[in-house]
């Protein structure tokens, strides 16, 4: 029996009709700007509904288009919103389904990450949206790839960083951290707080923000530590909030997109 993680937010966070979804994602990608650079080693993208953060997410995924044949595996890391998680959690399934089809789950993560650092928690993944909403973008851009879907709970950033660095050793591996930024501040306050997070990410400084600045803070902190070890550069692609996209200015949610370049472990892996 093949275990499949079924979509939880199709029809709410993004269209459930395959043709409508593919068109929506392609339109968002077509509107995004591609920044000249080396093949990305990692991306940071938001995970709200596409009407709110889809354009920001597309600004990250568009950077893969010139290098789309390079990637064979995507490590997805994001926060567990609904079920408490300790450490890193895999879903215990073989496939993820979206309206665009099935995505296989890579099987080497236990050995590469370390069995002491990762558990299997199907309940945490079942209704979680933060990784699911990234998949249609990857399906349109990359077409054929495997995923390592990891929810990041209470853990030390150094543990996340060590896992990322081990997974990067496999050729053709991309890391994607899923996070939104500040929540429910007024427009001006959110701009100031998210600007501080932007500066910390660009400086590869995991001490420059906390969980109130990014709901995926543990995953993001781990990525910054790993990127610092590998000598990478983080470049901001977009920084907006729901007041800029599809909401009022009274209580907004922040969204950012970043690309990480260089580093011997991923630059020479293809």
Order of alpha helices (4+ residues) and beta strands (2+ residues): beta-alpha-beta-alpha-beta-beta-beta-beta-alpha-beta-alpha-alpha-beta-alpha-beta-beta-alpha-alpha-beta-alpha-beta-alpha
